[in-house]
Amino acid sequence: MIRLPRPIAISVIVAALVLSVIIGYRLFQTSATSLTLFGNVDIREVEMAFRQSGRLTIMNFEEGERVTAGTLLAELDSEPFQERLDQAQAQYEEAIALLEKLQHGFRNQEIAQAEESVRETEAALAFAISEFERQKSSVSSGATTRQTLDQARTARDQARAQLGAARQDLSLKREGSRQEDIAAATAQLAGTKAALEEARTALSDTRISAPADAIIQSRIREPGSMVGPSSPVYSLSLKNPVYLRAYVSETELTKAIPGTQVTVNCDSCSKTYQGTIGFVSARAEFTPKTVETTDLRTDLVYRVRITVTDADEGLRQGMPVTITTHENP
């Protein structure tokens, strides 16, 4: 049996122990079902702004105050927008009246008036014809002049033309409005209705309300200021839901499965919160290198979003937290 020198034997034993520890640690990492992540409470803010320009008249809240969903936050001077709405309403009603007039056609009284006009022109034509015939018979005997006959002929032709026009007018009144005119009036009505809805929307846009339960983070403008479209007047910090942002390495990605229950702890609070992994990024946050060793591949991380189900005032946005997945039984 070969006996090694004592220093070499000790080195071999130490190396074997270190190797055993490394192998055991790797095996423990592989078999462990829990996962610990370090992250932060997500910052979720929304900037509230008007879609219209105007003079700011009302700001209802100060910084730090709490608001609920639907609470009125601020208002613009609505008088110019109300005037535009009234004008659009009047144009819409005018278009309705015009379309109804065309659809109903002419009134019975107007048709009766056109009929009387036809009878009147028929009588005028009959008189003009008889006068022409009388003058015509008198020319041959020398009782009248050629000029008088020509005047009688002209009067007859004018009466015949007037009768034709009166008959056409009666026919138009009996038939009613043209379909093309009705179609044009219908299109005009649709345009005025759209303008009316636009004016109503513009008036409603002079008021902004909280989209969800939140805390006033910043009061950016003050009453009397002129603001333009998309100019923020409030910055809100949203309260619910509370999201946590953490990162998991590629080697532990299989332990961060959406739907996994987690426990959340923070340094400044003693309460333990419960949450659920709701989203895992589909790609690595850092661009992989062209050639990767095994060590480099372990540096890749994926973003994870956790939804806290029992959040309270103890969790504030940006706060660092520790997330631990529940071990499988």
C-alpha positions in Angstrom: 0.0 0.0 0.0 1.3 3.4 -1.1 1.5 5.9 1.7 1.4 9.6 0.7 3.2 12.3 2.5 1.1 13.9 5.2 0.8 17.4 3.6 -0.3 15.8 0.3 -2.8 13.6 2.0 -4.3 16.5 3.8 -4.6 18.5 0.5 -6.3 15.5 -1.2 -8.8 15.2 1.7 -9.5 19.0 1.6 -10.0 18.9 -2.2 -12.4 16.0 -1.9 -14.4 17.8 0.8 -14.6 21.0 -1.3 -15.7 19.0 -4.3 -18.4 17.2 -2.2 -19.7 20.5 -0.9 -19.8 22.0 -4.5 -21.6 18.9 -5.8 -24.0 18.8 -2.9 -24.8 22.5 -3.3 -25.4 22.0 -7.0 -27.7 19.1 -6.2 -29.5 21.2 -3.6 -30.0 24.0 -6.1 -31.4 21.6 -8.6 -33.8 19.9 -6.2 -35.0 23.0 -4.3 -38.5 23.9 -5.2 -38.5 27.4 -3.6 -37.1 30.6 -5.2 -36.1 33.9 -3.6 -36.2 37.1 -5.7 -35.3 40.7 -4.8 -37.3 43.4 -6.5 -39.3 46.6 -6.0 -42.9 47.8 -5.9 -43.7 49.0 -9.4 -44.2 52.7 -9.8 -47.6 53.2 -11.5 -48.5 56.8 -12.2 -50.8 58.5 -14.6 -50.7 62.1 -15.8 -54.2 63.7 -16.0 -54.7 66.2 -18.8 -57.5 67.7 -20.8 -58.2 66.9 -24.5 -59.2 70.6 -25.0 -57.5 73.9 -24.5 -58.9 76.5 -22.3 -58.6 78.4 -19.0 -58.3 76.2 -15.9 -61.0 77.2 -13.4 -61.2 74.4 -10.7 -58.6 72.2 -9.1 -60.3 70.2 -6.4 -57.4 68.4 -4.6 -54.0 69.0 -3.1 -50.9 66.7 -3.1 -51.2 63.7 -0.9 -55.0 63.5 -0.9 -56.8 60.3 -1.8 -59.3 60.1 -4.6 -61.6 57.3 -5.8 -62.5 56.2 -9.3 -64.7 58.8 -11.0 -63.9 61.7 -8.6 -64.0 65.0 -10.4 -60.4 66.4 -10.3 -60.4 69.6 -12.4 -62.5 71.7 -14.8 -61.9 74.2 -17.6 -64.1 77.2 -18.3 -67.0 75.6 -20.1 -68.8 78.7 -21.5 -67.1 78.7 -25.0 -67.8 75.0 -25.3 -71.5 75.4 -24.3 -71.9 78.1 -26.9 -70.6 75.8 -29.6 -72.9 73.1 -28.4 -75.9 75.4 -28.6 -74.9 76.4 -32.1 -74.5 72.8 -33.2 -77.9 72.0 -31.6 -79.6 74.7 -33.6 -78.0 73.6 -36.9 -79.1 70.0 -36.2 -82.7 71.0 -35.5 -82.7 73.1 -38.7 -81.5 70.1 -40.7 -84.2 67.9 -39.2 -86.9 70.4 -40.2 -85.5 70.6 -43.8 -85.5 66.9 -44.2 -89.0 66.5 -42.8 -90.2 69.3 -45.1 -88.8 67.4 -48.1 -90.2 64.1 -47.0 -93.7 65.4 -46.4 -93.8 67.1 -49.8 -96.1 70.1 -50.5 -99.1 70.9 -48.4 -102.6 70.4 -49.8 -103.1 74.1 -49.8 -100.1 74.6 -52.1 -101.3 71.9 -54.5 -104.8 73.5 -54.5 -103.1 76.9 -55.2 -101.2 75.3 -58.2 -104.5 73.9 -59.5 -106.2 77.3 -59.4 -103.2 78.7 -61.2 -103.7 76.2 -64.0 -107.4 77.0 -64.3 -106.5 80.7 -64.4 -104.0 80.3 -67.2 -106.4 78.0 -69.1 -109.0 80.8 -69.0 -106.4 83.4 -70.1 -105.3 81.1 -73.0 -109.0 80.6 -74.1 -109.5 84.4 -74.1 -106.2 84.9 -76.0 -107.2 82.4 -78.7 -110.6 83.9 -79.2 -109.1 87.4 -79.4 -106.6 86.2 -82.0 -109.3 84.6 -84.1 -111.4 87.7 -84.0 -108.5 89.9 -85.0 -107.6 87.5 -87.8 -111.0 87.6 -89.3 -111.0 91.4 -89.1 -107.7 91.9 -91.0 -109.1 90.6 -94.3 -112.0 93.2 -94.1 -109.6 96.0 -93.1 -111.3 96.5 -89.6 -108.0 96.0 -87.8 -104.3 96.4 -88.6 -101.7 93.8 -89.1 -99.9 95.0 -85.9 -103.0 94.4 -83.8 -103.1 90.8 -85.2 -99.5 90.2 -84.3 -100.1 91.5 -80.8 -103.0 89.1 -80.4 -100.9 86.2 -81.7 -98.2 87.0 -79.2 -100.7 87.2 -76.3 -102.0 83.8 -77.4 -98.5 82.2 -77.4 -97.7 83.7 -74.0 -100.9 82.4 -72.5 -100.1 78.9 -73.9 -96.6 79.0 -72.4 -97.9 80.2 -69.0 -100.4 77.3 -69.0 -97.6 74.8 -69.7 -95.6 76.2 -66.8 -98.6 76.1 -64.5 -99.3 72.5 -65.4 -95.6 71.5 -64.8 -95.7 73.3 -61.4 -98.8 71.4 -60.4 -97.2 68.1 -61.5 -94.1 68.8 -59.4 -96.2 69.7 -56.3 -98.3 66.5 -56.7 -95.2 64.4 -57.1 -93.4 65.9 -54.1 -89.6 66.4 -53.5 -86.9 64.8 -55.6 -85.2 61.8 -54.1 -81.9 63.4 -54.7 -82.9 66.4 -52.6 -84.1 64.1 -49.8 -80.7 62.2 -50.0 -78.8 65.5 -49.8 -80.9 66.6 -46.8 -80.3 63.2 -45.1 -76.6 63.6 -45.6 -76.7 67.1 -44.2 -78.6 65.9 -41.2 -76.0 63.2 -40.5 -73.2 65.9 -40.7 -74.9 68.2 -38.3 -75.6 65.3 -35.9 -71.9 64.4 -36.0 -71.0 68.0 -35.3 -73.4 68.0 -32.4 -71.9 64.9 -30.9 -68.4 66.4 -31.3 -69.5 69.6 -29.5 -71.0 67.5 -26.7 -67.7 65.5 -26.4 -65.7 68.7 -26.3 -67.9 70.1 -23.5 -67.5 66.8 -21.5 -63.8 67.1 -22.1 -63.7 70.2 -19.9 -63.9 67.9 -16.9 -61.4 65.2 -15.9 -62.0 62.5 -13.3 -59.8 60.0 -11.6 -59.6 56.8 -13.7 -59.1 54.6 -10.6 -58.5 54.8 -6.8 -55.3 56.9 -6.4 -53.2 59.4 -4.5 -52.5 62.9 -5.8 -48.8 62.7 -6.4 -48.3 66.2 -7.9 -50.5 69.2 -8.5 -48.9 70.6 -11.6 -51.1 73.6 -12.5 -53.3 76.2 -10.7 -56.7 77.8 -11.4 -56.4 80.6 -13.9 -53.7 79.0 -16.0 -54.2 78.5 -19.7 -53.6 74.9 -20.6 -53.4 73.2 -24.0 -54.4 69.7 -25.1 -52.3 67.0 -23.3 -50.9 69.5 -20.8 -50.8 67.6 -17.4 -52.5 69.2 -14.4 -52.3 66.3 -12.0 -50.0 63.3 -11.5 -51.7 60.4 -9.8 -50.2 57.4 -8.1 -52.4 54.4 -8.7 -53.2 52.2 -5.7 -54.7 49.0 -7.0 -53.6 46.6 -8.1 -50.1 46.6 -6.6 -47.4 45.1 -8.9 -43.9 44.0 -7.9 -41.1 43.9 -10.4 -38.3 41.4 -10.0 -35.8 39.5 -12.2 -35.1 35.8 -12.3 -32.0 34.2 -13.8 -32.1 31.8 -16.7 -31.1 28.8 -14.6 -34.1 29.4 -12.2 -36.6 30.3 -14.9 -38.5 27.1 -14.5 -39.3 28.0 -10.8 -41.0 31.3 -11.8 -44.2 29.9 -13.4 -47.2 32.2 -13.9 -49.8 31.5 -11.2 -47.2 30.5 -8.6 -48.1 31.8 -5.1 -45.4 33.9 -3.4 -44.7 35.5 -0.1 -43.6 39.2 0.0 -41.6 40.9 2.7 -40.1 44.4 3.0 -37.5 45.9 5.3 -39.7 48.6 6.7 -42.8 46.6 7.6 -43.4 43.5 9.7 -46.4 42.2 7.8 -46.0 39.4 5.2 -48.0 39.8 2.0 -49.3 37.3 -0.4 -49.0 37.5 -4.2 -49.1 35.6 -7.4 -46.6 35.6 -10.3 -48.7 37.0 -13.2 -46.2 37.6 -16.0 -42.7 36.4 -17.0 -41.0 38.2 -19.8 -40.7 36.2 -23.1 -37.1 37.4 -23.7 -34.0 38.2 -21.8 -33.6 41.8 -20.6 -29.9 42.0 -21.7 -28.7 41.4 -25.2 -26.9 38.0 -25.5 -23.4 37.9 -26.8 -22.6 36.1 -30.1 -20.5 33.5 -28.3 -21.6 32.5 -24.8 -19.9 30.4 -22.3 -21.8 28.5 -19.6 -21.0 31.2 -17.1 -22.2 34.0 -19.3 -25.5 32.3 -20.0 -26.3 32.3 -16.3 -26.1 36.1 -16.3 -29.2 36.4 -18.4 -32.3 37.5 -16.5 -36.0 37.7 -17.2 -38.4 40.3 -15.9 -41.2 38.9 -13.6 -44.3 40.8 -12.5 -46.0 39.7 -9.2 -49.5 40.9 -8.3 -50.0 41.4 -4.5 -53.4 40.2 -3.5 -53.6 41.8 0.0 -51.7 45.0 -0.4 -52.1 47.9 2.1 -50.4 51.2 2.9 -47.3 49.3 4.0 -46.3 48.7 0.4 -45.3 52.0 -1.3 -44.2 52.5 -4.8 -40.5 52.0 -5.4 -40.0 50.1 -2.1 -37.5 47.2 -2.2 -39.1 43.8 -1.4 -38.1 40.2 -1.0 -40.2 37.6 -2.8 -40.2 34.0 -2.0 -42.1 31.3 -3.8 -44.1 28.7 -1.8 -42.4 25.3 -1.7 -44.3 22.5 -3.3 -45.4 19.8 -0.8 
